Amino acid sequence: MTSEKSSELNSQHESQIRSHQPVMLEEIAQCFATVPPGVVVDATFGLGGHAKAILKANPSVQILGLDQDADAIANAERMIANDASLHGRLTVRRIRFDSLNTLLEELSIKEISGALFDLGVSSPQLDIAQRGFSYRNDGPLDMRMDQRSELSAADVVNSYQESELVGIITDNADERFARRSLERLLLLDRLRRLRIWLK
Ligand SMILES: C[S@@+](CC[C@H](N)C(=O)[O-])C[C@H]1O[C@@H](n2cnc3c(N)ncnc32)[C@H](O)[C@@H]1O
């Protein structure tokens, strides 16, 4: 990636952080305001909006923030570096939350005071076209939340058997018209690649 492209992505990311509105912020802060002192796991740290609100609402907790996305963790590390009040109160790790038990053992944390799972995609994942999650923005069919993953969505749609893809859409997307959706997806991907090739 050129340095111009990378700084364009960074400034896109910074403006996302500023305009980010976490869902049910007040309600979540209230829920965690009364949990006992100790560690609260934010299993889907994202831009850290919930984590910051919880730390403010409950001065007796520390947050262990997890995310599989490199950008989310880089942002969290910048947040910690720039805000002394977070030192000792916010720790972040780039892992999938299904490895939480192992991480808690590694950190010798025997019990936690609470956990938050805000499942879904984050606003930068949707809004930064290169991440490939958006229908609105023109970008590659990538969709990897963890950028270290080997398979992008384009690899999957172009290398799996059609029957496997129909199964994935039916099982995971609760989609009654899986075959029709798949045909549209494949057509869109072919058009996208044709357009890139024509450029
Ligand atoms: C809806 S956003 C969270 C927003 C966050 N609560 C905030 O206030 O900014 C979901 C985040 O969870 C992360 N995520 C999704 N599945 C994950 C998993 N299995 N393990 C770790 N992180 C995951 C995504 O990368 C994304 O950053």
The ligand as an SDF file (V2000), in Angstrom:
LIG
                    3D

 27 29  0  0  0  0  0  0  0  0999 V2000
  -20.0470   -3.9280   17.1180 C   0  0  0  0  0  0  0  0  0  0  0  0
  -18.3020   -3.8110   17.2570 S   0  0  0  0  0  0  0  0  0  0  0  0
  -18.0310   -3.3730   18.9290 C   0  0  0  0  0  0  0  0  0  0  0  0
  -18.1670   -1.9110   19.2100 C   0  0  0  0  0  0  0  0  0  0  0  0
  -17.7370   -1.5500   20.6080 C   0  0  0  0  0  0  0  0  0  0  0  0
  -18.6140   -2.0860   21.6110 N   0  0  0  0  0  0  0  0  0  0  0  0
  -17.5610   -0.0500   20.7770 C   0  0  0  0  0  0  0  0  0  0  0  0
  -18.0830    0.5260   21.7390 O   0  0  0  0  0  0  0  0  0  0  0  0
  -16.9050    0.5570   19.9180 O   0  0  0  0  0  0  0  0  0  0  0  0
  -17.8170   -5.5030   17.2580 C   0  0  0  0  0  0  0  0  0  0  0  0
  -16.3130   -5.7420   17.3560 C   0  0  0  0  0  0  0  0  0  0  0  0
  -16.1450   -7.1080   17.7090 O   0  0  0  0  0  0  0  0  0  0  0  0
  -15.0430   -7.6270   17.0200 C   0  0  0  0  0  0  0  0  0  0  0  0
  -15.2660   -9.0700   16.9330 N   0  0  0  0  0  0  0  0  0  0  0  0
  -16.2200   -9.7260   16.2420 C   0  0  0  0  0  0  0  0  0  0  0  0
  -16.1330  -11.0460   16.4370 N   0  0  0  0  0  0  0  0  0  0  0  0
  -15.0960  -11.2370   17.2940 C   0  0  0  0  0  0  0  0  0  0  0  0
  -14.4950  -12.3880   17.8920 C   0  0  0  0  0  0  0  0  0  0  0  0
  -14.9510  -13.6220   17.6290 N   0  0  0  0  0  0  0  0  0  0  0  0
  -13.4640  -12.2080   18.7350 N   0  0  0  0  0  0  0  0  0  0  0  0
  -12.9850  -10.9510   18.9980 C   0  0  0  0  0  0  0  0  0  0  0  0
  -13.4970   -9.8230   18.4520 N   0  0  0  0  0  0  0  0  0  0  0  0
  -14.5400   -9.9640   17.6210 C   0  0  0  0  0  0  0  0  0  0  0  0
  -15.0530   -6.9290   15.6740 C   0  0  0  0  0  0  0  0  0  0  0  0
  -13.7550   -6.9280   15.1090 O   0  0  0  0  0  0  0  0  0  0  0  0
  -15.5390   -5.5350   16.0590 C   0  0  0  0  0  0  0  0  0  0  0  0
  -14.4580   -4.6570   16.2750 O   0  0  0  0  0  0  0  0  0  0  0  0
  1  2  1  0
  2  3  1  0
  2 10  1  0
  3  4  1  0
  4  5  1  0
  5  6  1  0
  5  7  1  0
  7  8  2  0
  7  9  1  0
 10 11  1  0
 11 12  1  0
 11 26  1  0
 12 13  1  0
 13 14  1  0
 13 24  1  0
 14 15  1  0
 14 23  1  0
 15 16  2  0
 16 17  1  0
 17 18  1  0
 17 23  2  0
 18 19  1  0
 18 20  2  0
 20 21  1  0
 21 22  2  0
 22 23  1  0
 24 25  1  0
 24 26  1  0
 26 27  1  0
M  CHG  2   2   1   9  -1
M  END
$$$$
